[in-house]
């Protein structure tokens, strides 16, 4: 699955709930260590999720604080590491769409 294909869906989901693209990007930057330019390069290359996460500058050390259920699975119990990273991102975008404060989403 292409990250570039899913990224607009994350933005659409957030904007439907009154949130912004900038907030979606802030979540991605926090989780992966990408910045505006490096994220855009991944989108332009139409990277799949595996490449997107493999080339991430650095996964946030607080990623273990992301817990809960997404798509019927507890994110902290997902054994496939790639799928777990995808679900971490899904969970954070869900929290954004549900109106959670950014400082809570970013585990501050």
N, C-alpha and C positions, 0 to 999 in steps of 0.2 A: 504494500500500500504506500502511496506517495504522500509524504508530509505536505508537499506543495498543494496536493489535492484536498487535504483535510484542513489545512490552515484557514482558508476562507470560511469553512464551516464553523470553526472555532469563533471567528470574528462575527459571523452572522448570528450564532447562538448568543454571544455576549451582547451584541447590539440590540437584539430583540428584547433583551431584558434591561435595556437602558445603560449598559456598560460600553466601554470603548475598545477600539483596536489597540490603543496605547496600553490599556490594562492587560489585554491578551499578550502583547509583546513583553510587558514587564514580567509576567508570569513565566514566559518562555526564557527570558534572559536570566531570571532568578534560578530556574530549574537547571538550565544547561550551560550557562556562562556565555552564550552567544551575545552579540551586540547587534545594533541595527544593520550594520553592513554585512556581518557574517551570516546573520539570519537571512537577509535578502539573497545572498549568494546560494544558500541551500534551497531557497524557493526557486530561484532562477534555474538551478541545475535539476530541479524536480526530483530532489533526493527522496529516496524511500526512507521509512522510519529507521531502519537499521543503520543506514549511512548517516542520517541526521543525528542519531544518538552516538554512533561510533566517533563521529567527528566533532562532537560537542566539546568545547574547550574544557569544561569541568562540571560534572554533576554537583549540585549543591550538597554540602555535607549534611544539611538538615532534611534531606529527602526521606529519611527514616521517620520523620515526624508526620508524614502524609499517611493517614490511616483512614479506614472506612471502606464502604462498599461502592463499587462502580460496576455496572453491568452484571450484577449478581455475584461478584467476586470481591473478597477482601483484598485490597491492593497490597497490603503488607504480607500476604500469604501466597502471592503469585510466584511460582517457581521459575518460569521462563523470564529471564532478566530483561530481554527486549520488550516483551509484553508488559512486564511490570512498569517499565519506564513510560510506555505508551499510556498505560492506565493511570500512572501518576499525573501525567499531563491532562488526561481526560478529567480526572478528579478535580484538579485545580481549576480547570475551565468550568466545570459544573458548579463549584463553589462560587466562582465569580458570577455566573448566571443566576445563582440563587440569592445574590445580594450580599454575600459575605464581605466584610471589610478587607481591603488589600493587605493590611498588616497581619490579619489572621490567616489569609490565604498563603502569604509568604512566610508564615510560621515565625513571626518576630516576637 
